[in-house]
Amino acid sequence: MSDKDSSPNSEVSGQIDAKVLFQNSFKDMMNDVVEAGSCCECGSCVLVCPHNVIDYINNKPKQVAKETSAFDFCGISEGVGCDVCASVCPRLWPREIHFRDAVFKDQRPYEDIFGVYRQIFVARTKRDDLKDQVQDGGIVTALLAWAAEEGEIDGAVVSAVGEEDDPCFPTPKVATTVEEIKKSGGSWYTYCANNLALREVEEKDLKKVGFVGVPCQITPLRKMEHMDPAFLVAEKKKEKPIARQRGFLRGYSDRVKFNIGLFCTEVFTPELMTDRIEKQMGIPLTDVEKFNVKGKVLIHKKDGSVETIPLEEAMRDYQRPECQYCADFSAELADISCGGVGTDQSTIVVIRTEVGEQIWRDFEANGEVEVMPIEDNKRAWNILQRLSRRQRNRVPEGSTRSGTAKGLPQYMAHDAAQFAKEKMTETKKSPEDLANCYDTAYGNESQPIEEIRYMAGQPILNDPGAPAPGEKRALPPPPSPEQGGASPV
């Protein structure tokens, strides 16, 4: 389904043939994303590079394999073939709105401007040991702590300010104890490349982790999981490099049991902390306990006092420029999405997948969480609607390959596989070699069959559409408990 507005990100399925988009290459990523200024700095391309061609330098991917080569040259990509990095990039097609069919398939009871959902409601933790140090309702920290205590996960990927970090500047962490999870509570509103922590997950051989990230970190995780691997097969490539590349494409996401996406409009540049807060306001960063944004930037100090910065000023002067390219406010591809917009010491919870629903059912049955229907929190619902729509429509129109052009189709694994295989029709490989290469690329996965085109390209039910000139947009009412507006328990 799509928003009816004629924005750069409106979905009008079928106007552009997906074949022009298969397949994204290293060169595409470096030009249409990094050079174009839209790189979100998630580090996923560096994480999944099987051949050490790129590194994470000054928060961006950089070609380091050959100093004399162009910034957009990868010898593996242009030789035997690879491009695992580009296949997981969240700033290349398919974007979140083009990837719903791949992630949710026919398991999508409801859909709104904030994405596919099964249930939406408001919740807060009852745990006294968490209330003082967490954000809003403390649901993310409480859920991870419960999962660790119950053995549901053996670790969690989070962001946290550790003893070795500069004050107010978190780094990616792999928390393997409940105490480490508790210390990760709260948000700092500076960017932290959580995806890179999955390398430590592999090093520690953790098998089932909870992953927490903002939307541009959830999307590459889903791409690792769902992008069809037939593109790995090439005429010059043998089974061994295919197996290696497949391992990097799928290996990290295979270790994630469930993911939690955080609502996110933007994060701020480091200068908000170092210049505005520390220098201009005279607040040592070592005195800051935590941050929040509730119509203004709230600076909670360790002495219990709170200082503020007008949100308009923070967004104007310190918004990270890369964030303007993000159309996903509510982490639309997550198992569970969480955020504190429009709430008082509580969290909006959006259950999106069967995995997320089952985890939540078990968590809530523990009795340590309080839940409320979304219709009892109409202000939160309305703000979620407005922010999701505003973010969907703010992204500047760009190249077709960037995923921000009009009329882009849904990603279909079957179509991607067929396109990859069509390129191999003139191959010199024997049919037996080709079959073995595809078996290696897919591993224990089944090769995709043609999918049903579910709901992409249709209007959102109950969406009031664009307002008449001079009128405010009418907002749909929150769903009732019978329509998915309450906890599943």
TARA-V429520 format. One record per pair of residues at least 4 apart in sequence whose C-alpha atoms are under 6 Angstrom apart, sorted by sequence separation. I is the first residue (numbers start at 1). J is the second residue. D is the distance in whole Angstrom. If there is no record, write none. Layout:
<<I/J/D> <I/J/D>>
This chain:
<<6/10/6> <28/32/5> <29/33/5> <30/34/5> <31/35/5> <32/36/5> <56/60/5> <75/79/6> <76/80/6> <77/81/4> <94/98/5> <100/104/6> <101/105/5> <111/115/5> <134/138/5> <139/143/6> <148/152/6> <161/165/6> <213/217/5> <223/227/5> <247/251/5> <271/275/5> <272/276/5> <273/277/5> <274/278/5> <275/279/5> <276/280/5> <277/281/5> <278/282/5> <293/297/5> <301/305/5> <313/317/6> <314/318/5> <315/319/5> <360/364/6> <383/387/6> <384/388/6> <429/433/6> <439/443/6> <467/471/6> <479/483/5> <481/485/4> <30/35/6> <33/38/5> <34/39/5> <56/61/5> <76/81/6> <77/82/5> <94/99/6> <111/116/4> <147/152/5> <148/153/5> <175/180/5> <201/206/5> <278/283/5> <293/298/6> <301/306/6> <351/356/6> <364/369/6> <400/405/5> <429/434/6> <480/485/5> <481/486/5> <33/39/5> <55/61/5> <77/83/6> <110/116/6> <111/117/6> <147/153/6> <175/181/6> <277/283/6> <278/284/5> <292/298/5> <300/306/5> <351/357/6> <398/404/5> <399/405/6> <467/473/5> <479/485/5> <3/10/6> <54/61/6> <55/62/5> <110/117/5> <291/298/6> <299/306/5> <340/347/5> <397/404/5> <398/405/6> <46/54/6> <54/62/5> <63/71/6> <108/116/6> <291/299/5> <299/307/5> <339/347/5> <340/348/6> <397/405/5> <2/11/6> <46/55/6> <54/63/4> <109/118/6> <161/170/4> <291/300/6> <299/308/6> <339/348/5> <53/63/6> <54/64/5> <160/170/5> <290/300/5> <298/308/5> <338/348/6> <53/64/6> <159/170/6> <160/171/6> <289/300/5> <297/308/5> <338/349/5> <53/65/5> <125/137/6> <159/171/5> <289/301/5> <297/309/5> <337/349/6> <124/137/4> <125/138/6> <159/172/5> <288/301/4> <289/302/5> <296/309/6> <337/350/5> <125/139/6> <158/172/6> <159/173/6> <287/301/6> <288/302/6> <296/310/5> <297/311/6> <336/350/6> <124/139/6> <158/173/5> <287/302/6> <296/311/4> <336/351/5> <157/173/6> <336/352/6> <157/174/5> <335/352/5> <41/59/6> <156/174/6> <335/353/5> <41/60/6> <156/175/5> <155/175/5> <336/356/5> <155/176/4> <171/192/6> <335/356/5> <172/194/5> <160/184/5> <172/197/6> <224/249/5> <225/250/6> <224/250/5> <225/253/6> <145/178/5> <414/448/5> <414/449/6> <49/85/6> <414/450/5> <48/85/6> <342/379/6> <343/380/6> <342/380/4> <341/380/6> <45/85/4> <30/72/5> <141/185/6> <27/72/5> <210/256/6> <272/318/6> <208/255/5> <209/256/5> <210/257/6> <212/259/6> <214/261/5> <207/255/5> <208/256/5> <209/257/5> <210/258/5> <211/259/5> <212/260/5> <213/261/5> <214/262/5> <208/257/5> <210/259/6> <212/261/6> <269/318/5> <268/318/5> <134/185/4> <135/186/5> <268/319/5> <269/320/5> <134/186/5> <268/320/5> <156/209/5> <154/208/6> <155/209/5> <156/210/5> <157/211/5> <158/212/6> <153/208/5> <154/209/6> <156/211/6> <157/212/6> <153/209/5> <26/83/6> <29/86/6> <266/323/5> <25/83/5> <329/388/5> <26/86/6> <25/86/6> <24/86/6> <265/329/6> <327/391/5> <264/329/5> <327/392/4> <263/329/6> <263/330/4> <261/331/5> <325/395/5> <324/395/6> <261/334/5> <260/334/6> <259/334/6> <262/337/6> <259/335/6> <260/336/5> <261/337/5> <262/338/5> <263/339/5> <190/267/5> <260/337/6> <262/339/6> <189/267/5> <190/268/5> <189/268/6> <188/291/6> <375/478/5> <374/485/5> <373/485/6> <373/486/4> <215/331/4> <167/285/6> <167/286/6> <361/489/6> <90/219/6> <90/220/5> <89/220/6> <88/220/5> <88/223/5> <88/224/6> <47/196/6> <42/193/5> <44/195/6> <80/236/5> <80/237/6> <228/413/5> <230/417/5> <231/420/5> <230/420/6> <235/427/6> <50/245/6> <246/441/6> <243/440/6> <239/437/5> <48/248/5> <136/340/6> <137/345/5> <136/345/4> <137/346/4> <136/346/5> <137/347/5> <136/347/6> <229/441/6> <115/332/5> <124/346/5> <123/346/6> <123/347/5> <122/347/5> <122/348/4> <121/348/6> <122/349/6> <121/349/5> <120/349/6> <120/350/4> <119/350/6> <119/351/5> <118/351/6> <117/351/6> <118/352/5> <117/352/4> <126/368/5> <126/369/5> <125/369/4> <124/369/6> <124/370/5> <123/370/5> <123/371/4> <122/371/6> <122/372/5> <121/373/5> <122/374/6> <121/374/4> <114/388/6> <40/322/6> <38/322/5> <38/325/6> <93/401/6> <95/403/6> <92/401/6> <93/402/6> <92/402/4> <93/403/4> <91/402/6> <92/403/5> <98/410/4> <99/411/6> <98/411/6> <121/485/6> <119/484/4> <120/485/5> <121/486/5> <118/484/6> <119/485/6> <120/486/6> <7/393/6> <8/397/5> <16/407/6> <15/407/5> <16/408/6> <13/407/6> <9/404/6> <12/407/5> <14/409/6> <8/404/6> <11/407/6> <13/409/5> <8/405/6> <8/406/5> <13/457/5> <12/457/5> <11/457/6> <1/455/5> <1/456/4> <2/457/6> <1/457/5> <2/458/6> <1/458/4> <2/459/5> <1/459/5> <2/460/6> <1/460/5> <4/465/6>>
